[in-house]
Amino acid sequence: MRASWRNLPPKRYDVGWEPGLAVPAADGSPLLTDHYFPRAEGDFPTLLVRSPYGRGLPWSPMNGILFAEQGFHVVLQSCRGTGGSGGRFHLWRNEAADGQATVSWLREQPWFNGTLGTIGPSYLGYVQWALALEPPPELKAMVIQAGLHDPHALFHTGGALRLENALAVGVGMTYQHQGTAALLKATLRLQRRLRKISTARPLRGAHVSALGEVPWLDDVMTHPDADDPYWDGAILGEPAERLRVPTALVTGWHDGLADQTFEQYARLRQAGCETSLLVGPWTHTSAFQQGWPEVFAESLAWLRAHLCADPSGVRPTTVRVHVGGEGAWRDLDDWPQAPDTAAWFPGAHGTLTRQVPAESTAPASFRYDPDDPTPSVGGPLLSRGAGSRDNTSLEAREDVLTFTTPPLTEPVEAFGPVSARLRISTDTGHADVFARLCDVDTDNRSRNVCDGLVRLRTDGQDPAQAIVPMGATAHHFAAGHRIRLQISGGAHPRFARSPGTGEAAVDATGHRPAHLTLHAGSALALPRSGRTHSHDTPASDSPPREWRSDTEE
């Protein structure tokens, strides 16, 4: 791992290991815990890492050994019902109480010096937010990497089911704590059967052939409404609104949880909590592969600053982002939450311009067939297909509209949340609308930058207005490149396909193709550059409040 993760800092201490400690959970169930520690005299702060994915690879080297080498006690614990721990695992229902019980246990350990930090990605970030509901006085710092706080948003967006995310989480939660071999076999089995599962009618229960019975997966797929009592107590955005524990956030532009990171950053800043934000050119997993040296260095610097009173490694600016299309890191004083925006308008013959097209412009239309759904290509996912991909073959399909600028005469930069206001009519009254921002290079390769999807209901032939949040970006469109808005009726199997009948996607047995028409008055909103309050460093290897045209500005 040291050979593959280059530029890691040299170790400071040899590491000792106490495996299989039984820590009592809130109800007394034994939570199996491994303790890593520096083999040296002296007081060292403690890092708590709670995981439902086991305590072996990659958690043992990434969180156990590497941080213990740098002078931390590391307590790596399997959540209840996983990795040999007692009790029954219930997604996000026991983490707050079990985290508090673990801190109570820590207070009784002779090596615990009363200074505690937490760290971890994905669900390991969720357990940190759960502990932050009532932060213990010993908690002095948190590092949430590609983290989760809103389980509903993990599985649903804009009224649609994030099908591929649901299946990926189902595999990870069910098999990863059983070991690498079990996880690999289950992952390969899902890949072989993905098409059959994702096109099943009904979709409910189709995953059993690959994953076996996973009751909670059925539950999350069949509760699309965030206000449903099923989600009560599961969504943990609130702790960030009053938190005083210094919190570092890490994500990637193509991480399936990036939107949740930006939401929590905004809440922390509003609350006046000390925070930092690092956004790399990563997916949910590549941040801990190719990106790990950068993520580890940032995380280590934050923990040393707040647990060891050593701020020497902390960067001077609050935000550091990797700029797509430029290959450089840019340091910012803040991340734009509601930046100034520029409107770009789709027009006749697939054009995209800053000028408002004439109202008489002929509308564009396409047919979406759920029996031949528009495929997903890259984007912010949890699975290996995530990232920026060549969209050329996708855009050649008849069910995909594209609107493209002429070659840019000067660079255009977009820093912040991107969205589209689309005026759409359908002949069925029910459809999904997927919008994607792409960068088209001088060789005519179209690569996705960010995107989003909403479920739409229309009345007759009158167009309905849909605001499509498309995520956030920091992207440099170079001179000679072109900006492209891509519109389609879905991205399958990333999202469960719209049946076109108004039925829930998980229960639908019948399908009806839909004709979608894009009307004048639609626009793409790009946030303006953040260069004015930043500086560049070379790379080492919500909808806007206003829609304005040039004349309105």
C-alpha positions as CSV (number, residue, x, y, z in Angstrom):
1,M,0.0,0.0,0.0
2,R,2.9,2.4,0.6
3,A,4.1,1.6,-2.9
4,S,0.7,2.5,-4.4
5,W,0.0,5.5,-2.1
6,R,3.0,7.7,-2.8
7,N,3.8,10.8,-0.9
8,L,2.5,9.6,2.4
9,P,4.4,11.1,5.3
10,P,7.0,8.9,7.0
11,K,5.9,7.1,10.1
12,R,6.7,8.5,13.5
13,Y,6.1,5.4,15.6
14,D,5.9,1.7,15.5
15,V,2.3,0.4,15.9
16,G,0.8,-2.0,18.4
17,W,-2.5,-3.8,18.1
18,E,-5.1,-5.1,20.5
19,P,-7.7,-6.9,18.4
20,G,-11.2,-8.1,19.3
21,L,-12.0,-6.0,22.4
22,A,-15.6,-6.3,23.4
23,V,-17.1,-2.8,24.1
24,P,-20.6,-2.8,25.5
25,A,-23.2,-1.2,23.3
26,A,-26.1,0.9,24.6
27,D,-28.1,-2.3,25.3
28,G,-25.0,-4.3,26.5
29,S,-24.4,-6.1,23.2
30,P,-20.7,-6.6,22.6
31,L,-19.2,-4.3,19.9
32,L,-16.0,-5.9,18.6
33,T,-13.2,-3.3,18.6
34,D,-9.6,-3.2,17.5
35,H,-7.2,-0.8,19.2
36,Y,-4.1,0.5,17.3
37,F,-1.6,2.6,19.3
38,P,1.9,4.1,19.0
39,R,4.5,2.0,20.7
40,A,5.9,4.9,22.7
41,E,5.7,6.5,26.1
42,G,3.4,9.6,26.4
43,D,-0.1,10.8,26.0
44,F,-1.7,10.5,22.6
45,P,-5.2,11.6,21.5
46,T,-7.7,9.1,20.3
47,L,-9.6,8.6,17.0
48,L,-12.9,6.8,17.0
49,V,-13.8,5.0,13.8
50,R,-17.1,3.1,13.8
51,S,-17.9,1.0,10.7
52,P,-20.5,-1.5,9.4
53,Y,-18.0,-2.8,6.8
54,G,-15.7,-4.8,9.0
55,R,-12.3,-4.0,10.5
56,G,-10.0,-5.5,7.9
57,L,-9.1,-4.0,4.5
58,P,-9.1,-1.1,3.8
59,W,-9.9,0.2,7.3
60,S,-7.1,-1.4,9.1
61,P,-4.3,0.2,7.1
62,M,-6.1,3.5,6.2
63,N,-7.5,4.4,9.6
64,G,-5.7,2.1,12.0
65,I,-2.1,1.7,11.1
66,L,-1.5,5.0,9.2
67,F,-2.9,7.2,12.0
68,A,-1.4,5.2,14.8
69,E,2.0,5.7,13.1
70,Q,1.4,9.4,13.3
71,G,0.8,9.5,17.1
72,F,-2.9,8.6,17.7
73,H,-4.7,5.8,19.5
74,V,-7.2,4.5,16.9
75,V,-10.3,2.7,18.1
76,L,-11.8,0.8,15.1
77,Q,-15.2,-0.7,15.9
78,S,-17.7,-2.8,14.0
79,C,-21.3,-1.5,14.3
80,R,-23.7,-3.8,16.0
81,G,-24.7,-6.9,14.0
82,T,-21.6,-6.6,11.7
83,G,-18.1,-7.8,11.8
84,G,-18.8,-10.2,14.7
85,S,-20.4,-7.6,16.9
86,G,-23.5,-8.6,18.8
87,G,-27.0,-7.4,18.4
88,R,-28.8,-6.8,15.1
89,F,-27.8,-4.3,12.5
90,H,-30.5,-1.7,11.7
91,L,-29.5,0.9,9.2
92,W,-28.9,4.2,11.1
93,R,-31.2,3.5,14.1
94,N,-28.6,2.6,16.8
95,E,-25.6,4.7,15.9
96,A,-26.1,7.7,18.3
97,A,-26.6,5.5,21.4
98,D,-23.8,3.0,20.5
99,G,-21.4,5.9,19.8
100,Q,-22.1,7.4,23.2
101,A,-21.7,4.0,24.9
102,T,-18.3,3.6,23.2
103,V,-17.2,7.1,24.5
104,S,-18.2,6.0,28.0
105,W,-16.0,2.9,27.6
106,L,-13.1,5.1,26.4
107,R,-13.3,7.2,29.5
108,E,-12.4,4.0,31.5
109,Q,-9.3,3.2,29.5
110,P,-6.0,4.1,31.1
111,W,-4.5,5.2,27.8
112,F,-7.3,7.7,27.0
113,N,-6.2,11.2,27.7
114,G,-9.6,12.9,27.3
115,T,-9.0,14.2,23.8
116,L,-11.1,12.6,21.1
117,G,-11.5,12.9,17.3
118,T,-13.6,11.0,14.8
119,I,-12.8,10.2,11.1
120,G,-14.2,8.1,8.3
121,P,-16.0,8.0,4.9
122,S,-19.5,7.3,3.7
123,Y,-21.5,5.5,6.5
124,L,-18.5,6.1,8.8
125,G,-19.4,9.8,8.3
126,Y,-23.0,9.1,9.2
127,V,-22.0,7.6,12.6
128,Q,-20.0,10.8,13.3
129,W,-23.1,13.0,12.7
130,A,-25.0,10.6,15.0
131,L,-22.5,11.2,17.7
132,A,-22.7,15.0,17.1
133,L,-26.4,15.0,18.0
134,E,-25.1,15.3,21.6
135,P,-21.3,15.8,21.2
136,P,-19.4,14.5,24.2
137,P,-17.2,17.1,25.9
138,E,-14.1,15.1,24.8
139,L,-14.9,15.4,21.1
140,K,-12.5,18.1,19.7
141,A,-12.5,17.4,16.0
142,M,-14.3,15.5,13.2
143,V,-13.2,14.6,9.7
144,I,-16.0,13.5,7.5
145,Q,-14.8,12.1,4.2
146,A,-17.3,11.6,1.3
147,G,-19.8,11.4,4.2
148,L,-23.5,10.7,4.5
149,H,-26.1,12.5,6.7
150,D,-29.3,12.1,4.8
151,P,-30.2,8.5,4.0
152,H,-33.3,9.5,2.1
153,A,-31.3,11.6,-0.3
154,L,-28.9,8.7,-0.8
155,F,-31.8,6.6,-2.2
156,H,-34.2,9.2,-3.7
157,T,-33.9,12.4,-5.7
158,G,-36.5,14.6,-7.3
159,G,-39.1,11.9,-6.8
160,A,-37.0,9.2,-8.5
161,L,-35.3,6.1,-7.0
162,R,-31.5,6.1,-7.2
163,L,-31.5,2.5,-8.2
164,E,-27.8,1.9,-8.7
165,N,-26.9,3.6,-5.4
166,A,-29.5,1.4,-3.6
167,L,-28.0,-1.8,-5.1
168,A,-24.4,-0.7,-4.3
169,V,-25.3,0.1,-0.7
170,G,-27.1,-3.2,-0.5
171,V,-24.0,-5.1,-1.5
172,G,-21.6,-3.1,0.8
173,M,-23.8,-3.3,3.9
174,T,-24.6,-7.0,3.4
175,Y,-21.3,-8.4,2.4
176,Q,-18.3,-6.2,3.1
177,H,-18.1,-6.9,6.8
178,Q,-18.0,-10.6,5.9
179,G,-14.6,-10.2,4.2
180,T,-13.1,-9.4,0.9
181,A,-13.9,-12.7,-0.7
182,A,-17.6,-12.5,0.2
183,L,-17.8,-8.9,-1.0
184,L,-16.1,-9.7,-4.3
185,K,-18.4,-12.6,-5.1
186,A,-21.5,-10.6,-4.3
187,T,-20.3,-7.7,-6.4
188,L,-19.6,-9.9,-9.4
189,R,-22.9,-11.6,-9.0
190,L,-24.7,-8.2,-9.0
191,Q,-22.8,-7.1,-12.1
192,R,-23.8,-10.2,-14.0
193,R,-27.4,-9.8,-13.0
194,L,-27.7,-6.0,-13.0
195,R,-29.6,-5.8,-16.3
196,K,-32.1,-8.4,-15.3
197,I,-32.6,-6.9,-11.8
198,S,-32.9,-3.3,-13.0
199,T,-35.4,-4.1,-15.8
200,A,-37.6,-6.5,-13.7
201,R,-41.4,-5.8,-13.5
202,P,-42.1,-5.1,-10.7
203,L,-38.7,-3.9,-9.5
204,R,-39.6,-4.6,-5.9
205,G,-37.7,-7.7,-4.6
206,A,-35.7,-8.2,-7.8
207,H,-32.4,-7.8,-6.0
208,V,-32.9,-11.0,-4.1
209,S,-31.4,-13.1,-6.9
210,A,-28.1,-11.3,-6.4
211,L,-28.1,-10.1,-2.8
212,G,-30.4,-12.5,-1.0
213,E,-33.1,-11.2,1.4
214,V,-32.2,-7.6,2.5
215,P,-35.3,-6.4,4.3
216,W,-34.1,-2.8,4.8
217,L,-33.3,-2.5,1.1
218,D,-37.0,-3.1,0.3
219,D,-37.9,-0.6,2.9
220,V,-35.7,2.3,1.6
221,M,-36.8,1.7,-2.0
222,T,-40.5,1.8,-1.2
223,H,-40.5,5.0,0.9
224,P,-39.8,7.8,-1.6
225,D,-41.2,10.6,0.6
226,A,-38.8,12.2,3.0
227,D,-41.7,13.2,5.2
228,D,-42.8,9.6,5.6
229,P,-42.5,8.5,9.3
230,Y,-40.1,5.7,8.1
231,W,-37.4,8.4,7.9
232,D,-38.1,9.9,11.3
233,G,-34.8,10.3,13.2
234,A,-32.7,9.0,10.2
235,I,-31.9,12.4,8.6
236,L,-29.1,14.1,10.5
237,G,-28.6,17.5,8.9
238,E,-29.6,19.2,12.1
239,P,-26.4,18.7,14.2
240,A,-24.4,20.9,11.8
241,E,-26.8,23.8,12.5
242,R,-25.5,24.1,16.1
243,L,-22.2,22.3,16.1
244,R,-19.1,23.8,17.7
245,V,-16.8,20.9,17.0
246,P,-14.2,21.8,14.3
247,T,-15.2,19.7,11.3
248,A,-13.3,19.0,8.1
249,L,-15.3,17.9,5.0
250,V,-13.9,16.0,2.0
251,T,-15.7,15.0,-1.2
252,G,-15.1,14.5,-4.9
253,W,-17.0,16.1,-7.8
254,H,-18.2,12.7,-8.9
255,D,-19.0,11.4,-5.5
256,G,-22.6,10.2,-5.1
257,L,-22.7,12.0,-1.8
258,A,-21.2,15.3,-2.9
259,D,-24.4,17.2,-2.6
260,Q,-24.7,16.2,1.1
261,T,-21.2,17.4,1.8
262,F,-22.0,20.9,0.3
263,E,-25.3,21.0,2.4
264,Q,-23.4,20.3,5.6
265,Y,-20.7,22.8,4.7
266,A,-23.3,25.5,4.3
267,R,-24.9,24.6,7.6
268,L,-21.6,24.6,9.5
269,R,-20.7,28.0,8.0
270,Q,-24.1,29.4,9.0
271,A,-23.6,28.2,12.5
272,G,-20.2,29.8,12.8
273,C,-18.5,26.4,13.3
274,E,-14.8,26.1,12.3
275,T,-14.8,24.0,9.1
276,S,-12.8,23.3,6.0
277,L,-13.8,21.8,2.6
278,L,-11.7,19.8,0.2
279,V,-13.1,18.8,-3.2
280,G,-11.0,16.7,-5.5
281,P,-11.4,15.2,-9.0
282,W,-12.7,12.0,-7.4
283,T,-15.5,9.5,-7.2
284,H,-16.8,8.0,-4.0
285,T,-14.1,5.4,-4.0
286,S,-11.2,7.0,-5.9
287,A,-10.8,9.6,-3.1
288,F,-9.4,6.7,-1.1
289,Q,-7.3,5.2,-4.0
290,Q,-5.6,7.8,-6.3
291,G,-6.7,10.6,-4.0
292,W,-5.7,9.1,-0.7
293,P,-2.4,10.9,-0.3
294,E,-4.2,14.3,-0.6
295,V,-7.1,13.2,1.6
296,F,-4.8,11.7,4.2
297,A,-2.6,14.8,4.4
298,E,-5.6,17.1,4.8
299,S,-7.2,14.9,7.4
300,L,-4.0,14.5,9.4
301,A,-3.3,18.2,9.4
302,W,-6.8,18.9,10.7
303,L,-6.5,16.4,13.5
304,R,-3.1,17.5,14.5
305,A,-4.3,21.1,14.6
306,H,-7.3,20.4,16.9
307,L,-6.1,17.4,18.9
308,C,-2.4,18.1,19.2
309,A,-2.3,21.9,19.1
310,D,-0.1,21.8,16.0
311,P,-1.7,23.9,13.2
312,S,1.4,24.0,11.0
313,G,-0.1,21.8,8.3
314,V,-3.4,23.4,8.0
315,R,-3.9,25.4,4.8
316,P,-4.7,29.1,5.2
317,T,-7.9,29.1,3.2
318,T,-11.2,27.5,4.1
319,V,-11.8,25.8,0.8
320,R,-9.7,23.9,-1.7
321,V,-11.2,22.6,-4.9
322,H,-9.8,20.9,-8.0
323,V,-10.8,22.7,-11.1
324,G,-12.0,20.5,-13.9
325,G,-10.8,21.3,-17.4
326,E,-7.7,23.0,-15.9
327,G,-6.1,20.3,-13.8
328,A,-5.2,22.7,-11.0
329,W,-6.1,23.1,-7.4
330,R,-7.6,26.4,-6.4
331,D,-7.8,27.8,-2.8
332,L,-10.9,29.8,-1.9
333,D,-12.0,31.8,1.1
334,D,-15.4,30.2,0.9
335,W,-17.6,28.1,-1.3
336,P,-20.3,30.0,-3.2
337,Q,-23.7,29.0,-1.9
338,A,-25.8,31.4,-4.0
339,P,-23.3,32.8,-6.6
340,D,-24.0,35.2,-9.4
341,T,-25.3,33.2,-12.4
342,A,-25.3,33.5,-16.1
343,A,-28.2,32.2,-18.1
344,W,-27.6,30.2,-21.3
345,F,-30.6,29.5,-23.5
346,P,-31.3,26.4,-25.8
347,G,-32.4,27.4,-29.2
348,A,-33.3,26.1,-32.6
349,H,-31.0,23.5,-34.3
350,G,-29.3,22.5,-31.1
351,T,-27.8,25.9,-30.2
352,L,-27.0,27.2,-26.8
353,T,-26.4,31.0,-26.5
354,R,-26.5,33.9,-24.0
355,Q,-29.3,35.5,-26.1
356,V,-32.9,34.9,-25.4
357,P,-34.3,33.0,-28.4
358,A,-37.4,34.3,-30.2
359,E,-40.7,33.0,-28.8
360,S,-41.5,31.5,-32.2
361,T,-38.5,29.2,-32.0
362,A,-39.7,25.7,-32.9
363,P,-39.6,23.5,-29.8
364,A,-37.5,20.4,-29.6
365,S,-39.0,17.0,-28.7
366,F,-38.1,13.4,-28.2
367,R,-39.6,10.0,-27.3
368,Y,-38.7,8.2,-24.1
369,D,-39.4,4.5,-24.1
370,P,-39.1,2.7,-20.7
371,D,-38.6,-0.6,-22.6
372,D,-35.4,0.9,-24.2
373,P,-34.4,3.4,-21.4
374,T,-31.8,6.0,-22.0
375,P,-28.6,4.5,-20.4
376,S,-26.6,6.2,-17.7
377,V,-23.0,7.1,-18.5
378,G,-20.7,8.1,-15.6
379,G,-21.7,10.8,-13.2
380,P,-21.8,11.0,-9.4
381,L,-22.3,7.4,-8.2
382,L,-21.2,5.1,-5.5
383,S,-20.3,2.3,-8.0
384,R,-17.3,1.9,-10.2
385,G,-19.0,3.4,-13.3
386,A,-18.8,6.9,-11.7
387,G,-16.9,9.8,-13.0
388,S,-16.4,11.9,-16.2
389,R,-17.0,9.8,-19.3
390,D,-17.2,10.3,-23.1
391,N,-20.8,11.0,-23.8
392,T,-20.5,10.7,-27.6
393,S,-22.4,7.5,-28.1
394,L,-25.0,8.5,-25.6
395,E,-25.7,11.8,-27.4
396,A,-26.1,9.9,-30.7
397,R,-29.3,8.4,-29.4
398,E,-32.6,9.8,-30.7
399,D,-33.9,10.1,-27.1
400,V,-31.2,12.6,-26.1
401,L,-31.3,16.3,-26.9
402,T,-28.2,18.4,-27.0
403,F,-27.8,22.2,-27.1
404,T,-24.2,23.4,-27.8
405,T,-22.4,26.7,-27.9
406,P,-20.1,27.7,-30.7
407,P,-16.4,27.2,-29.9
408,L,-15.6,29.6,-27.0
409,T,-13.5,32.6,-28.0
410,E,-12.3,33.0,-24.4
411,P,-12.5,30.7,-21.3
412,V,-15.7,30.4,-19.2
413,E,-15.6,29.3,-15.6
414,A,-18.4,27.9,-13.5
415,F,-18.0,27.8,-9.7
416,G,-20.9,26.7,-7.6
417,P,-24.3,25.0,-8.0
418,V,-25.6,24.5,-11.5
419,S,-29.3,24.1,-12.5
420,A,-31.6,24.2,-15.4
421,R,-35.1,25.7,-15.7
422,L,-36.9,23.6,-18.3
423,R,-40.4,24.1,-19.6
424,I,-41.6,20.6,-20.6
425,S,-44.8,19.1,-21.8
426,T,-45.6,15.4,-22.2
427,D,-48.4,13.4,-23.8
428,T,-48.7,11.0,-20.9
429,G,-48.6,13.5,-18.0
430,H,-45.7,11.5,-16.3
431,A,-42.0,11.6,-17.1
432,D,-38.6,12.1,-15.7
433,V,-36.3,14.8,-17.0
434,F,-32.5,14.4,-16.8
435,A,-30.3,17.4,-17.5
436,R,-26.5,17.3,-17.8
437,L,-23.7,19.9,-18.4
438,C,-20.9,18.7,-20.7
439,D,-17.6,20.1,-21.8
440,V,-17.0,19.4,-25.5
441,D,-13.3,19.5,-26.5
442,T,-11.6,20.4,-29.7
443,D,-11.8,16.7,-30.8
444,N,-15.6,16.8,-30.3
445,R,-15.5,14.6,-27.3
446,S,-18.3,15.4,-24.9
447,R,-17.5,14.8,-21.2
448,N,-20.0,15.1,-18.4
449,V,-19.4,17.8,-15.7
450,C,-22.5,17.6,-13.5
451,D,-26.1,16.6,-13.8
452,G,-29.5,16.0,-12.1
453,L,-32.9,14.5,-12.5
454,V,-36.5,15.3,-11.4
455,R,-39.8,13.5,-11.8
456,L,-42.3,15.6,-13.7
457,R,-46.1,15.7,-13.9
458,T,-47.8,17.7,-16.6
459,D,-51.4,18.7,-17.4
460,G,-52.4,18.2,-21.0
461,Q,-50.2,19.9,-23.7
462,D,-49.4,22.9,-21.4
463,P,-45.8,22.9,-20.4
464,A,-44.8,22.6,-16.8
465,Q,-41.8,24.3,-15.4
466,A,-39.2,22.0,-13.8
467,I,-36.2,23.3,-11.9
468,V,-33.5,20.6,-12.2
469,P,-30.7,20.9,-9.6
470,M,-27.6,19.6,-11.4
471,G,-25.1,19.5,-8.5
472,A,-22.1,21.8,-8.1
473,T,-18.9,22.2,-10.0
474,A,-15.7,24.1,-10.3
475,H,-15.0,23.9,-14.0
476,H,-12.9,25.7,-16.6
477,F,-14.2,25.6,-20.1
478,A,-11.2,26.4,-22.2
479,A,-11.1,28.6,-25.3
480,G,-12.0,26.5,-28.3
481,H,-14.1,24.1,-26.2
482,R,-17.9,24.2,-26.3
483,I,-20.5,24.2,-23.5
484,R,-23.3,21.6,-23.9
485,L,-26.6,21.1,-22.2
486,Q,-27.9,17.5,-22.6
487,I,-31.5,16.6,-21.9
488,S,-33.2,13.2,-21.8
489,G,-35.9,11.2,-20.1
490,G,-33.7,9.3,-17.7
491,A,-30.4,7.6,-17.0
492,H,-30.8,3.9,-16.4
493,P,-29.9,2.0,-14.2
494,R,-28.5,5.0,-12.2
495,F,-32.2,6.0,-11.7
496,A,-35.1,3.6,-11.9
497,R,-36.9,4.3,-15.2
498,S,-40.1,6.2,-15.3
499,P,-42.9,3.8,-16.3
500,G,-44.8,6.7,-17.9
501,T,-48.0,5.7,-16.1
502,G,-47.7,7.5,-12.8
503,E,-47.2,4.3,-10.9
504,A,-44.3,4.0,-8.4
505,A,-41.2,2.7,-10.2
506,V,-40.8,-0.2,-7.8
507,D,-44.3,-1.5,-8.3
508,A,-45.0,-0.7,-12.0
509,T,-45.8,-3.7,-14.2
510,G,-46.9,-1.7,-17.3
511,H,-45.0,0.8,-19.3
512,R,-46.0,3.6,-21.6
513,P,-43.6,5.6,-23.8
514,A,-43.8,9.3,-23.4
515,H,-43.2,12.2,-25.9
516,L,-41.4,15.1,-24.2
517,T,-41.4,18.6,-25.7
518,L,-39.0,21.3,-24.6
519,H,-40.5,24.8,-24.9
520,A,-39.1,28.3,-25.2
521,G,-38.3,29.9,-21.9
522,S,-35.9,27.1,-20.8
523,A,-32.5,28.0,-19.6
524,L,-29.3,26.7,-18.1
525,A,-27.9,28.6,-15.1
526,L,-24.1,28.6,-14.7
527,P,-22.5,30.1,-11.6
528,R,-19.8,32.6,-12.4
529,S,-16.0,32.1,-11.7
530,G,-14.5,32.1,-8.2
531,R,-11.2,33.3,-9.4
532,T,-11.5,36.8,-8.0
533,H,-11.0,35.6,-4.4
534,S,-8.6,32.7,-4.9
535,H,-5.2,31.6,-6.1
536,D,-4.1,28.6,-8.1
537,T,-1.7,25.8,-7.3
538,P,-0.6,23.2,-9.8
539,A,-2.2,19.8,-9.5
540,S,0.1,17.1,-8.2
541,D,-0.6,14.5,-10.6
542,S,-29.6,24.8,-5.5
543,P,-31.2,26.6,-8.2
544,P,-30.3,30.4,-8.4
545,R,-32.5,33.0,-6.9
546,E,-32.7,34.9,-10.2
547,W,-32.8,34.0,-13.9
548,R,-31.4,36.8,-16.0
549,S,-30.5,37.3,-19.6
550,D,-27.8,39.7,-20.9
551,T,-30.4,42.4,-21.4
552,E,-31.8,42.0,-17.9
553,E,-28.4,42.4,-16.4
